[in-house]
Amino acid sequence: MNGKTKALKALCILAVVIALCMFFARTVQTITTPKIQRITATKGKLEEKIAISAQVYFPKTEDIRIKDARTMNLTVDEVMVRPGYQVKAGDVIFTADVPSFDEKMEEARGKFDDKVAELAEERAGHIRFLVTTKQNDLYNAMMDAYDAYYAKRYEAYSLAAQEGVVLPADIVLWVGLQNTSPELSAAAAEAAAAYAKMDEASTELKRLYNSGERVGDETFNHIKKLDSLRKEIDELQQDMLELELLGKSLTQVTAPHDGYITAIELKAGDSYDGTKAAYSISAEGSEPVLRADVSDITKTLAAGNKVTTSGDKSTEIQEITAEAGGKKYALIEINQDVTKDLGSLSRMLSMEEIPLTITYKASKNTTLLPASAVRLDNDSSYYVYVVNRDYGGGLLGSGGYVLSKQTVTVLEKTDKLVSLADDLQYTEIADREDRAISDGQAVMDYVD
């Protein structure tokens, strides 16, 4: 083998050695260099799905207490509604027995019959007497005028006391009062008018006495007693009519207006005396909603945020309310889709928790990055690793990337995304590294 052949052979061996060295060096470099995924930020509105639980809630309700039941205890016969039932004004809520009704009606009828008999006896005992005279008519008119005046006078003084107004001593000055409410002014004027009528009735009766037209005392007293008995009979008759209406209203208790039954405290067989609410009904015009406690949610929720049921039916937040103790609640519309998915209002009321999802969406477009690419520093600030191309030379130059640490300002976070105030357009960010990385470190892409 000549020298030229030997030299050529040596060069080949050297080339092989260098190639093997480069191969193993590259392999070692590939094994020891951290691998990353290069990503770029996007622009958009941060969106997050937030799981919540809700219950049916009635913003305004009325407790219905049947005050008239205090005079006659009831025994509930049949309850016609349950919480969640929608009722119309006049719908029967429950029926009841009124054990004391017959007894009270019999007592009232007995008083009525006794007074009728007394009137008949009075008339029979004075059949030759007149049944009416001008003197009696004027006397009755004066008595009625006195009653009317003192009733109006009391009403005016009551309103004046409530308003802190001192009425003039001269009742004539009560007409056209200044610096008072319209109610007090009207009541004072009515009292003054009633006083004038009372004075006129007294004057007329006095004029009759002075004219010598008065009848004998026996006739006058007889007619006065007849008038008094007739008045008592009319009052007793009115008492019986009111008792009859009361009995009817207690045996069939009805809804006072349209609404939803929110609670019913009675069941068949219960006694009820009117000392507590018999049932509760939503205020007229008030609609039920779903209410969820959102006190622990850091996102700024607002009316209009989309809400979905577990069956993917959509509704929205109507209002966010703040209550005592720092509690915040989302009031969510119950629409037809929600009812189709969850069932009737009664069924919803029976559910301890109604699972829902709020879709939160930020109001402004910002820089968005995956949460895994945004890192928390020791001083509680946030940063990212920017990926820079490494153009290092040499035979074994990596031709890879080098990281540089960049502080960023976080606006909002979700489990998956982070909203940043920084503009990172055209900037590559390191994400999903296969091992710990640091500022200034060389990295490379994942090898397929």
C-alpha positions as CSV (number, residue, x, y, z in Angstrom):
1,M,0.0,0.0,0.0
2,N,1.6,3.3,-1.1
3,G,1.5,6.5,0.9
4,K,-1.3,8.0,-1.1
5,T,-3.6,5.1,-0.4
6,K,-2.7,5.2,3.3
7,A,-3.5,8.9,3.5
8,L,-6.8,8.5,1.8
9,K,-7.7,5.7,4.2
10,A,-6.8,7.8,7.2
11,L,-8.9,10.6,6.0
12,C,-11.9,8.3,5.6
13,I,-11.4,6.9,9.1
14,L,-11.2,10.5,10.4
15,A,-14.4,11.5,8.6
16,V,-16.1,8.5,10.1
17,V,-14.9,9.4,13.6
18,I,-15.9,13.0,13.2
19,A,-19.4,11.9,12.0
20,L,-19.8,9.5,14.9
21,C,-18.7,12.3,17.3
22,M,-21.2,14.7,15.8
23,F,-23.9,12.0,15.9
24,F,-23.3,11.2,19.5
25,A,-22.9,14.9,20.4
26,R,-26.2,15.7,18.8
27,T,-27.8,12.7,20.5
28,V,-26.4,13.8,23.9
29,Q,-27.6,17.3,23.2
30,T,-31.1,16.1,22.2
31,I,-31.2,14.0,25.4
32,T,-30.0,16.7,27.8
33,T,-31.7,19.8,26.2
34,P,-35.3,20.7,27.6
35,K,-38.0,20.3,25.0
36,I,-40.8,22.9,24.7
37,Q,-43.8,23.7,22.6
38,R,-43.6,27.1,21.0
39,I,-47.0,28.9,21.0
40,T,-48.2,32.3,20.1
41,A,-50.8,34.4,21.9
42,T,-54.3,35.1,20.5
43,K,-56.6,38.1,20.8
44,G,-60.1,37.7,22.2
45,K,-62.5,37.9,25.1
46,L,-61.7,35.6,28.0
47,E,-64.5,33.1,28.4
48,E,-65.2,30.6,31.3
49,K,-67.8,28.0,32.2
50,I,-68.7,28.3,35.9
51,A,-70.6,25.6,37.6
52,I,-73.2,26.8,40.2
53,S,-76.2,25.4,42.0
54,A,-79.5,27.3,42.4
55,Q,-82.9,27.1,44.0
56,V,-86.3,28.5,43.1
57,Y,-86.8,31.9,44.7
58,F,-89.7,34.3,44.8
59,P,-88.4,37.9,45.0
60,K,-91.6,39.2,46.7
61,T,-94.1,37.1,48.7
62,E,-97.1,37.8,50.9
63,D,-98.0,35.8,54.1
64,I,-101.7,35.3,54.1
65,R,-103.3,35.3,57.6
66,I,-107.0,34.7,57.8
67,K,-107.8,37.2,60.6
68,D,-111.5,36.3,60.7
69,A,-110.6,32.8,61.8
70,R,-109.9,34.2,65.2
71,T,-113.6,34.5,66.0
72,M,-114.4,31.0,64.7
73,N,-111.7,28.3,64.7
74,L,-111.4,26.3,61.5
75,T,-110.7,22.6,60.8
76,V,-109.0,22.2,57.5
77,D,-110.9,19.8,55.3
78,E,-109.0,19.6,52.0
79,V,-105.9,21.5,50.7
80,M,-106.2,22.2,47.0
81,V,-102.7,23.6,46.2
82,R,-99.0,22.8,46.7
83,P,-96.0,25.1,46.7
84,G,-95.3,26.1,43.1
85,Y,-99.0,26.0,42.0
86,Q,-100.0,29.0,39.9
87,V,-103.4,30.4,41.0
88,K,-105.9,33.0,39.8
89,A,-107.7,35.4,42.0
90,G,-110.7,33.5,43.6
91,D,-109.2,30.0,43.2
92,V,-109.8,27.9,46.2
93,I,-106.7,27.3,48.4
94,F,-108.3,25.1,50.9
95,T,-111.7,24.1,52.3
96,A,-112.6,24.0,56.0
97,D,-115.3,23.1,58.5
98,V,-116.4,25.9,60.9
99,P,-117.8,24.0,63.9
100,S,-118.9,27.2,65.7
101,F,-120.7,28.7,62.7
102,D,-124.1,27.1,63.4
103,E,-123.9,28.0,67.1
104,K,-123.0,31.7,66.3
105,M,-125.7,31.9,63.6
106,E,-128.3,30.5,66.0
107,E,-127.3,33.0,68.7
108,A,-127.5,35.9,66.2
109,R,-130.9,34.7,64.9
110,G,-132.2,34.4,68.4
111,K,-131.3,38.0,69.2
112,F,-132.9,39.1,65.9
113,D,-136.1,37.2,66.6
114,D,-136.3,38.6,70.2
115,K,-135.9,42.2,68.9
116,V,-138.6,41.7,66.3
117,A,-141.0,40.3,69.0
118,E,-140.2,43.3,71.2
119,L,-141.0,45.7,68.3
120,A,-144.3,43.9,67.8
121,E,-145.2,44.1,71.5
122,E,-144.4,47.8,71.6
123,R,-146.6,48.5,68.6
124,A,-149.4,46.3,69.9
125,G,-149.4,48.0,73.3
126,H,-149.7,51.4,71.7
127,I,-151.8,50.7,68.7
128,R,-153.8,53.9,69.0
129,F,-150.6,56.0,69.0
130,L,-149.1,57.6,65.9
131,V,-146.1,55.8,64.4
132,T,-144.3,58.9,63.2
133,T,-144.4,62.6,64.0
134,K,-142.5,65.7,62.8
135,Q,-141.0,66.0,66.2
136,N,-139.6,62.4,66.1
137,D,-138.3,62.9,62.6
138,L,-136.4,66.1,63.6
139,Y,-135.2,64.3,66.8
140,N,-133.8,61.4,64.8
141,A,-132.3,63.7,62.3
142,M,-130.5,65.6,65.0
143,M,-129.2,62.4,66.6
144,D,-127.9,61.2,63.3
145,A,-126.2,64.6,62.7
146,Y,-124.5,64.4,66.0
147,D,-123.2,60.9,65.3
148,A,-121.9,62.0,61.9
149,Y,-120.2,65.1,63.2
150,Y,-118.3,63.5,66.0
151,A,-117.1,60.7,63.6
152,K,-115.8,63.3,61.1
153,R,-114.4,65.4,63.9
154,Y,-112.4,62.4,65.3
155,E,-111.1,61.6,61.8
156,A,-109.8,65.2,61.3
157,Y,-108.1,65.3,64.8
158,S,-106.5,61.9,64.2
159,L,-105.0,63.0,60.8
160,A,-103.9,66.4,62.4
161,A,-102.1,64.5,65.2
162,Q,-100.2,62.3,62.7
163,E,-99.1,65.4,60.8
164,G,-98.3,67.5,63.9
165,V,-101.0,70.1,63.0
166,V,-103.0,72.0,65.6
167,L,-106.5,72.6,64.4
168,P,-108.1,76.0,65.1
169,A,-110.6,76.2,68.1
170,D,-113.2,77.7,65.8
171,I,-114.4,74.9,63.5
172,V,-115.5,77.4,60.9
173,L,-111.8,78.0,60.2
174,W,-111.3,74.3,59.3
175,V,-112.5,75.0,55.8
176,G,-109.6,75.7,53.4
177,L,-106.8,74.8,55.7
178,Q,-103.3,75.8,54.4
179,N,-100.0,73.9,54.6
180,T,-101.6,70.5,55.3
181,S,-102.0,67.3,53.4
182,P,-104.9,67.0,51.0
183,E,-106.3,64.2,53.2
184,L,-106.4,66.4,56.3
185,S,-107.8,69.4,54.4
186,A,-110.6,67.3,53.1
187,A,-111.4,65.6,56.5
188,A,-111.4,69.0,58.2
189,A,-113.8,70.4,55.6
190,E,-116.1,67.4,56.0
191,A,-116.1,67.8,59.8
192,A,-117.0,71.5,59.4
193,A,-119.9,70.6,57.0
194,A,-121.1,67.9,59.5
195,Y,-121.0,70.5,62.3
196,A,-123.2,72.8,60.2
197,K,-125.7,70.0,59.6
198,M,-125.8,69.2,63.3
199,D,-126.4,72.8,64.1
200,E,-129.1,73.1,61.5
201,A,-130.8,69.9,62.9
202,S,-130.7,71.3,66.5
203,T,-132.2,74.6,65.3
204,E,-135.0,72.9,63.5
205,L,-136.0,70.8,66.5
206,K,-135.8,73.9,68.8
207,R,-138.0,75.8,66.3
208,L,-140.6,73.0,66.5
209,Y,-140.6,73.1,70.3
210,N,-141.0,76.9,70.3
211,S,-143.9,76.7,67.8
212,G,-146.0,74.6,70.2
213,E,-146.3,71.8,67.7
214,R,-144.7,69.1,69.9
215,V,-146.7,66.0,70.7
216,G,-147.1,64.4,74.1
217,D,-144.2,62.7,75.8
218,E,-145.8,59.3,75.7
219,T,-146.4,59.4,72.0
220,F,-142.9,60.9,71.4
221,N,-141.2,58.2,73.6
222,H,-143.2,55.4,71.9
223,I,-142.2,56.5,68.5
224,K,-138.6,57.0,69.7
225,K,-138.6,53.4,71.0
226,L,-140.0,52.1,67.7
227,D,-137.3,53.9,65.8
228,S,-134.6,52.5,68.2
229,L,-136.0,49.0,67.8
230,R,-136.1,49.2,64.1
231,K,-132.5,50.4,64.1
232,E,-131.4,47.5,66.3
233,I,-133.2,45.0,64.1
234,D,-131.5,46.5,61.0
235,E,-128.1,46.1,62.8
236,L,-128.8,42.5,63.9
237,Q,-129.9,41.7,60.3
238,Q,-126.6,43.1,59.0
239,D,-124.7,41.1,61.6
240,M,-126.4,37.9,60.4
241,L,-125.6,38.7,56.7
242,E,-122.0,39.4,57.6
243,L,-121.8,36.2,59.6
244,E,-123.2,34.2,56.7
245,L,-120.7,35.8,54.3
246,L,-117.9,35.2,56.8
247,G,-118.9,31.5,57.2
248,K,-118.8,31.1,53.4
249,S,-115.4,32.8,53.1
250,L,-114.0,30.5,55.8
251,T,-115.3,27.3,54.4
252,Q,-113.7,28.1,51.1
253,V,-110.5,30.1,51.4
254,T,-109.6,31.7,48.1
255,A,-106.6,33.4,46.6
256,P,-106.7,37.2,46.9
257,H,-105.0,37.8,43.5
258,D,-103.1,36.0,40.7
259,G,-99.8,34.5,41.8
260,Y,-97.8,31.4,42.8
261,I,-98.2,29.5,46.0
262,T,-94.8,29.7,47.7
263,A,-95.7,27.8,51.0
264,I,-98.8,26.1,52.5
265,E,-98.6,25.7,56.3
266,L,-101.8,23.6,56.7
267,K,-102.9,20.0,55.9
268,A,-106.2,18.2,56.2
269,G,-107.3,17.9,59.8
270,D,-105.3,20.9,61.1
271,S,-107.1,23.4,63.3
272,Y,-106.5,27.1,62.4
273,D,-107.2,30.2,64.5
274,G,-105.7,32.9,62.4
275,T,-102.7,33.5,64.7
276,K,-100.2,32.5,62.0
277,A,-100.0,32.6,58.2
278,A,-102.1,30.0,56.5
279,Y,-100.1,30.1,53.3
280,S,-97.8,32.4,51.3
281,I,-98.3,33.7,47.8
282,S,-96.0,35.6,45.4
283,A,-96.8,39.3,45.2
284,E,-99.0,40.3,42.3
285,G,-97.0,40.6,39.1
286,S,-93.9,39.0,40.7
287,E,-92.4,36.0,38.8
288,P,-90.2,33.3,40.3
289,V,-86.6,33.0,39.4
290,L,-83.7,30.7,40.1
291,R,-81.3,32.1,42.7
292,A,-77.7,31.1,43.0
293,D,-75.1,32.2,45.6
294,V,-72.2,33.7,43.6
295,S,-70.4,35.3,46.5
296,D,-67.2,33.3,45.9
297,I,-67.0,33.9,42.2
298,T,-64.3,36.4,41.4
299,K,-65.4,37.1,37.9
300,T,-67.6,40.2,37.4
301,L,-71.0,38.7,36.6
302,A,-73.8,40.8,35.2
303,A,-77.3,40.8,33.8
304,G,-77.3,39.1,30.4
305,N,-74.7,36.4,31.2
306,K,-75.7,33.2,29.5
307,V,-76.8,30.3,31.8
308,T,-77.4,26.7,30.8
309,T,-79.1,23.8,32.5
310,S,-77.6,20.2,32.7
311,G,-79.8,19.5,29.7
312,D,-78.1,22.3,27.7
313,K,-81.2,24.6,27.8
314,S,-80.4,28.3,27.8
315,T,-81.5,31.2,29.9
316,E,-79.7,34.3,31.4
317,I,-79.0,36.2,34.5
318,Q,-81.6,38.9,35.2
319,E,-79.9,40.6,38.0
320,I,-77.0,40.4,40.5
321,T,-78.2,41.4,44.0
322,A,-76.1,42.2,47.1
323,E,-77.4,41.2,50.5
324,A,-76.4,41.5,54.2
325,G,-73.2,39.8,55.2
326,G,-71.5,40.4,51.8
327,K,-73.6,37.7,50.0
328,K,-74.2,38.1,46.3
329,Y,-76.9,36.2,44.4
330,A,-77.6,35.8,40.7
331,L,-81.3,35.9,39.8
332,I,-81.8,33.7,36.8
333,E,-84.9,33.7,34.5
334,I,-87.1,30.7,34.4
335,N,-88.1,30.5,30.8
336,Q,-90.0,27.9,28.8
337,D,-86.8,26.0,27.9
338,V,-85.8,25.7,31.5
339,T,-89.3,24.5,32.4
340,K,-89.1,21.9,29.6
341,D,-85.8,20.6,30.9
342,L,-86.3,20.8,34.7
343,G,-90.1,20.2,34.9
344,S,-92.8,22.1,36.6
345,L,-92.2,24.8,39.2
346,S,-93.4,22.3,41.9
347,R,-90.8,19.8,40.8
348,M,-88.1,22.5,40.8
349,L,-89.2,23.5,44.3
350,S,-88.7,19.9,45.4
351,M,-85.1,19.9,44.2
352,E,-82.5,20.8,46.9
353,E,-80.0,21.9,44.3
354,I,-80.5,22.7,40.6
355,P,-77.1,22.4,38.7
356,L,-76.5,25.2,36.2
357,T,-73.5,26.6,34.3
358,I,-72.8,30.3,33.8
359,T,-70.9,31.3,30.7
360,Y,-68.7,34.3,31.7
361,K,-67.3,36.4,28.9
362,A,-65.0,39.4,29.4
363,S,-66.2,42.8,28.0
364,K,-62.9,43.6,26.2
365,N,-60.5,41.8,23.8
366,T,-57.2,41.1,25.4
367,T,-54.1,38.9,24.9
368,L,-54.9,35.3,25.7
369,L,-52.5,32.6,26.6
370,P,-52.9,29.0,27.9
371,A,-52.7,29.0,31.7
372,S,-49.8,26.6,31.6
373,A,-47.6,29.2,29.8
374,V,-48.1,31.9,32.4
375,R,-45.9,31.4,35.5
376,L,-46.0,32.7,39.1
377,D,-42.8,34.2,40.4
378,N,-41.6,34.3,44.0
379,D,-42.8,37.8,44.5
380,S,-46.3,36.8,43.3
381,S,-45.8,38.6,40.0
382,Y,-46.4,36.7,36.7
383,Y,-44.0,36.0,33.8
384,V,-43.6,34.1,30.6
385,Y,-40.6,32.6,28.8
386,V,-40.1,34.2,25.4
387,V,-38.5,31.9,22.9
388,N,-35.6,33.4,20.9
389,R,-33.7,31.8,18.0
390,D,-30.1,30.7,18.9
391,Y,-27.8,31.4,15.9
392,G,-24.7,30.1,17.6
393,G,-21.9,29.0,15.2
394,G,-19.4,26.2,15.2
395,L,-19.5,22.7,14.0
396,L,-21.8,21.6,16.9
397,G,-23.7,24.9,16.9
398,S,-27.2,24.0,18.3
399,G,-29.3,26.1,15.9
400,G,-31.9,25.8,18.7
401,Y,-33.6,28.4,21.0
402,V,-32.8,30.3,24.1
403,L,-35.4,31.5,26.7
404,S,-35.7,35.0,28.1
405,K,-37.9,35.7,31.1
406,Q,-40.5,38.5,30.6
407,T,-42.9,39.9,33.3
408,V,-46.5,40.2,32.3
409,T,-49.7,41.7,33.8
410,V,-52.5,39.3,34.4
411,L,-56.0,40.7,34.1
412,E,-58.1,37.6,34.6
413,K,-57.6,33.9,34.9
414,T,-59.5,30.7,34.2
415,D,-58.4,27.1,34.6
416,K,-57.4,27.0,31.0
417,L,-56.7,30.6,29.8
418,V,-55.1,33.8,31.1
419,S,-56.0,37.3,30.0
420,L,-53.0,39.6,29.8
421,A,-52.6,43.4,29.4
422,D,-49.4,42.9,27.5
423,D,-49.2,42.9,23.7
424,L,-47.4,39.7,22.8
425,Q,-48.2,39.8,19.1
426,Y,-45.6,37.9,16.9
427,T,-43.9,36.6,20.1
428,E,-43.3,32.9,20.6
429,I,-43.9,31.7,24.1
430,A,-42.5,28.5,25.7
431,D,-45.2,26.1,27.0
432,R,-45.5,22.5,28.1
433,E,-41.8,21.9,28.8
434,D,-40.7,18.3,29.5
435,R,-38.5,19.5,32.5
436,A,-37.7,22.5,34.5
437,I,-36.5,25.5,32.5
438,S,-35.0,28.8,33.4
439,D,-34.1,32.2,32.1
440,G,-31.3,32.1,29.5
441,Q,-31.6,28.3,29.0
442,A,-31.2,26.6,25.7
443,V,-34.2,24.6,24.6
444,M,-35.4,22.8,21.6
445,D,-38.7,21.7,20.0
446,Y,-40.1,18.3,20.8
447,V,-38.6,15.7,18.4
448,D,-41.2,13.7,16.5
